[in-house]
């Protein structure tokens, strides 16, 4: 299988996912659209023209995501699946923004990715039934079983994890407990593999804020209001101190 993976410098996820596909024997070109370093947009366009599928991993930078989708939609051959990361949008919204809308599918993956065996997937409302199996084959090719969920911003896991991280940041700000104690209480009390603040740092505060802002915009509910502490660390590009 030949793939093109489009990402953004803010997360640097594209190359990490590309390595998983390469390890399984697939040919992958990964890069950041509009970036100064190689591959250039022209090289990415050439790779897309020869690809069996494209994966868009842009989350934080909306302009970069729009450019990546436009490039993929223009150069990816017809009927080849376009998988778009739904952490800060929905597959349906993405499909509505491109010309070849019927091939758009949404997915969500949160780091750490080591040992992960499933991937959350969602169909855009515009997707065609006959394309579902071929689209899912992209993930099966690297041992990730698609778990189909309803389309919506952040899908399931990211929505819950980011809300937990945000509530932990509020609790920390309100001096309910120290950051390390909040994480310890959650790990021991819920048997989560890691505490919400640690998880926020692994995902990246910028990504967490992007997810919450997108959920707030879609639902218009105060429960997605970002804790000022979390937003400040995202703006500074710094992890939350533990």
C-alpha positions as CSV (number, residue, x, y, z in Angstrom):
1,X,0.0,0.0,0.0
2,X,1.2,3.5,-0.8
3,X,0.1,6.3,1.6
4,X,0.6,10.0,2.0
5,X,0.3,11.3,5.6
6,X,-0.2,15.1,6.0
7,X,0.6,16.6,9.4
8,X,1.6,19.8,11.2
9,X,4.7,21.0,13.0
10,X,2.6,21.7,16.2
11,X,2.2,17.9,16.9
12,X,4.8,16.2,14.7
13,X,2.6,13.1,14.6
14,X,2.8,12.4,10.8
15,X,6.2,10.9,10.9
16,X,5.4,8.8,14.0
17,X,2.4,7.3,12.3
18,X,4.3,6.9,9.0
19,X,6.9,4.7,10.8
20,X,4.2,2.3,12.0
21,X,3.0,1.9,8.4
22,X,6.6,1.5,7.1
23,X,7.3,-1.1,9.7
24,X,4.4,-3.1,8.3
25,X,5.9,-3.0,4.8
26,X,4.0,-0.1,3.3
27,X,5.4,2.9,1.3
28,X,4.7,6.2,3.0
29,X,5.5,9.8,2.3
30,X,4.9,12.1,5.3
31,X,5.1,15.8,5.6
32,X,3.7,19.1,6.8
33,X,1.8,21.1,4.2
34,X,3.2,24.6,3.8
35,X,6.3,23.8,5.8
36,X,9.8,25.1,4.9
37,X,11.4,21.7,5.1
38,X,11.1,18.8,2.7
39,X,9.0,17.3,1.3
40,X,7.7,20.4,-0.5
41,X,4.0,20.8,-1.3
42,X,4.9,19.9,-4.9
43,X,6.5,16.6,-3.7
44,X,3.5,15.9,-1.5
45,X,1.2,16.5,-4.5
46,X,3.3,14.0,-6.5
47,X,3.1,11.4,-3.7
48,X,-0.7,11.9,-3.4
49,X,-1.2,11.2,-7.1
50,X,0.4,7.8,-6.6
51,X,-1.2,7.0,-3.3
52,X,-3.9,4.4,-2.4
53,X,-5.1,6.6,0.5
54,X,-4.3,9.8,2.4
55,X,-4.3,10.4,6.1
56,X,-4.7,14.0,7.4
57,X,-3.3,14.5,10.9
58,X,-3.7,18.2,11.3
59,X,-5.4,19.3,14.5
60,X,-4.2,22.6,16.0
61,X,-3.7,24.9,12.9
62,X,-7.0,25.3,11.1
63,X,-5.4,27.0,8.1
64,X,-2.8,24.3,7.8
65,X,-5.6,21.6,7.9
66,X,-7.6,23.4,5.2
67,X,-4.5,23.6,3.0
68,X,-3.7,19.9,3.6
69,X,-7.3,18.9,2.7
70,X,-7.3,21.0,-0.4
71,X,-4.0,19.5,-1.5
72,X,-5.3,15.9,-0.9
73,X,-8.6,16.5,-2.5
74,X,-7.0,17.9,-5.6
75,X,-4.3,15.3,-6.2
76,X,-5.5,12.0,-4.6
77,X,-7.0,9.8,-7.3
78,X,-10.8,9.3,-7.4
79,X,-12.3,6.8,-5.0
80,X,-9.2,6.6,-2.9
81,X,-10.1,7.2,0.8
82,X,-9.2,10.4,2.6
83,X,-9.0,9.9,6.3
84,X,-9.2,13.1,8.4
85,X,-8.3,13.4,12.0
86,X,-11.5,14.4,13.9
87,X,-10.0,15.7,17.1
88,X,-11.1,19.3,16.4
89,X,-13.7,18.8,13.8
90,X,-16.1,16.2,12.4
91,X,-15.8,14.1,9.2
92,X,-19.0,15.6,7.9
93,X,-17.7,19.2,8.3
94,X,-14.5,18.2,6.5
95,X,-16.4,16.4,3.7
96,X,-18.5,19.6,3.2
97,X,-15.3,21.6,2.6
98,X,-13.9,19.4,-0.3
99,X,-15.1,18.6,-3.7
100,X,-14.8,14.8,-3.5
101,X,-16.9,14.5,-0.3
102,X,-18.1,10.9,-0.6
103,X,-14.6,9.5,0.1
104,X,-14.0,11.3,3.4
105,X,-13.9,9.3,6.6
106,X,-13.0,10.5,10.1
107,X,-10.7,8.9,12.7
108,X,-9.3,9.7,16.2
109,X,-6.0,8.5,17.6
110,X,-4.5,9.8,20.8
111,X,-0.9,9.2,21.8
112,X,0.8,7.2,23.2
113,X,0.3,4.9,20.2
114,X,2.6,2.1,21.2
115,X,0.6,-1.1,21.7
116,X,-2.6,0.4,20.4
117,X,-4.8,-2.2,18.6
118,X,-7.9,-0.1,17.7
119,X,-8.7,3.2,16.0
120,X,-11.9,5.1,16.3
121,X,-13.6,5.7,13.0
122,X,-16.6,7.7,11.8
123,X,-18.4,8.1,8.5
124,X,-19.1,11.5,7.1
125,X,-22.8,11.8,6.2
126,X,-21.7,12.1,2.6
127,X,-19.7,8.9,2.6
128,X,-20.7,6.1,0.3
129,X,-21.5,2.6,1.7
130,X,-19.5,0.8,-1.0
131,X,-16.3,2.6,0.1
132,X,-16.4,1.7,3.8
133,X,-14.5,-1.6,3.6
134,X,-11.8,-0.2,1.4
135,X,-11.4,2.7,3.7
136,X,-11.1,0.5,6.8
137,X,-8.4,-1.6,5.0
138,X,-6.0,1.3,5.5
139,X,-6.0,0.7,9.3
140,X,-6.2,-3.1,9.1
141,X,-3.0,-3.0,7.2
142,X,-1.1,-1.9,10.4
143,X,-3.1,-4.1,12.8
144,X,-5.5,-1.4,14.0
145,X,-9.1,-2.6,14.2
146,X,-11.6,0.1,13.2
147,X,-14.2,0.8,15.9
148,X,-17.0,2.7,14.2
149,X,-18.7,5.4,16.2
150,X,-21.1,8.3,15.5
151,X,-19.5,11.2,13.7
152,X,-18.9,14.3,15.8
153,X,-16.0,16.5,17.0
154,X,-13.4,14.5,18.9
155,X,-15.4,11.3,18.6
156,X,-15.3,9.4,22.0
157,X,-12.0,8.9,23.6
158,X,-10.5,12.3,22.9
159,X,-13.7,14.1,24.0
160,X,-13.6,12.3,27.4
161,X,-9.8,12.5,27.9
162,X,-9.7,16.2,27.1
163,X,-12.6,17.0,29.4
164,X,-11.0,15.1,32.2
165,X,-7.7,17.0,31.7
166,X,-9.6,20.3,31.7
167,X,-11.5,19.5,34.9
168,X,-8.2,18.4,36.5
169,X,-6.7,21.8,35.5
170,X,-9.6,23.6,37.1
171,X,-9.3,21.5,40.3
172,X,-5.6,22.3,40.4
173,X,-6.3,26.0,39.9
174,X,-8.9,25.9,42.7
175,X,-6.3,24.2,45.0
176,X,-8.4,21.1,45.5
177,X,-5.1,19.2,45.3
178,X,-1.6,19.3,43.9
179,X,-1.2,18.2,40.3
180,X,0.6,15.0,41.2
181,X,-2.1,14.2,43.8
182,X,-4.9,14.7,41.3
183,X,-3.2,12.3,38.9
184,X,-2.5,9.7,41.6
185,X,-6.2,9.9,42.8
186,X,-7.4,9.3,39.3
187,X,-5.1,6.5,38.5
188,X,-5.8,4.6,41.8
189,X,-9.5,5.5,42.0
190,X,-10.4,4.8,38.4
191,X,-7.7,2.4,37.3
192,X,-6.9,4.7,34.3
193,X,-3.4,3.9,32.8
194,X,-2.3,7.5,33.6
195,X,-3.6,10.6,35.3
196,X,-5.4,13.3,33.3
197,X,-2.7,15.9,33.7
198,X,0.0,13.5,32.6
199,X,-2.2,12.4,29.7
200,X,-2.8,16.1,28.7
201,X,1.0,16.5,28.5
202,X,1.4,13.4,26.3
203,X,-1.3,14.6,24.0
204,X,-0.1,18.2,24.2
205,X,-1.8,21.1,25.8
206,X,-2.3,22.8,22.4
207,X,-4.2,19.7,21.1
208,X,-6.3,19.5,24.3
209,X,-7.3,23.2,23.9
210,X,-8.0,22.7,20.2
211,X,-10.3,19.8,21.0
212,X,-12.2,21.7,23.8
213,X,-12.6,24.9,21.7
214,X,-14.0,22.8,18.9
215,X,-16.4,21.1,21.2
216,X,-17.5,24.4,22.7
217,X,-18.1,25.8,19.2
218,X,-20.1,22.8,18.1
219,X,-22.2,22.4,21.3
220,X,-22.2,25.9,22.7
221,X,-22.0,24.6,26.3
222,X,-20.0,26.0,29.2
223,X,-18.7,22.5,30.2
224,X,-16.1,22.8,27.4
225,X,-14.8,26.2,28.7
226,X,-11.0,25.8,28.8
227,X,-9.3,26.3,32.2
228,X,-7.2,29.5,32.0
229,X,-4.2,27.6,33.4
230,X,-4.4,25.0,30.6
231,X,-4.9,27.7,27.9
232,X,-1.8,29.7,29.2
233,X,0.4,26.6,29.0
234,X,-0.9,25.8,25.5
235,X,-0.1,29.4,24.3
236,X,3.4,29.1,25.8
237,X,4.0,25.7,24.2
238,X,4.8,24.3,27.6
239,X,3.6,21.1,29.4
240,X,1.6,21.4,32.6
241,X,4.1,21.0,35.5
242,X,3.8,17.8,37.6
